[in-house]
Amino acid sequence: MSFERLSSSRRLKLILAMTGATGLPYALRAVEVLEPLVDLTLLCSDGFQRIVEYEWPLALSFDQWSERYEVQTRMDRWMASGSSPVDRYLVLPCSLNHLSRIALGLTDDLVARTIAVALKEKRSTVLVVREMPLSSIHLKHLLTLQRLPEVQAFVASPTFYNKPQTVADLVDTVVSRTIDLLQLGVPNPLRNPWLNDAY
């Protein structure tokens, strides 16, 4: 299936940051779906590197993707500047650690600095938290971010009305909703129209 570009001159530029919360299948599926649609840049935190080892030891090694990651200690990278031409930002999975950093304005690694840039420039940002339960502190941070007009902050929550048959189906429901919220201006290849007889 082909999709029209946003304009004849360039595709929308999106940064996908992956942090150390369980949820690697969400990140991998998001990369797979987004790559044909946007100009995609990937970031990862130290915690995400450990998640790769725990959750996908056979199908994915960090070395295979290392050339596509921006190592979090390199704070002089282009995406750490407000002058960088980025249209959308996505953190998936977003750990509670990074949720707190972002809500408090801390910029002690490249992921947190990049999202701080997004917020100060008032650029569209989606944060998909993948941890549970949430303490009152975490809920406060979610509310703080959700109140910003440029931010969608929520907890990954698969749907069941579409009668998923596999784990991959469940993953797709979260990734599809995330892509909707990014408002990319192109058709969402994962989106199924609502059916009146869904139940």
Buried (B, 14 or more C-beta within 10 A) or exposed (E): EEBEEBEEEEBBBBBBBBBBBBBBBBBBBBBEBBEEBBBBBBBBBEBBBEBBEEBBEEEBEBEEBEEEBBBBEEEEBEBBEEEBEBBBBBBBBBBBBBBBBBBEEEBEBBBBBBBBBBBEBEBBBBBBBBBEEBEEEBEEBBEBBBEEEBBBBBBBEBBEEBEBEEEEBBBBBBBBBBBBBBEBBBEBBBEEEEEEEEE
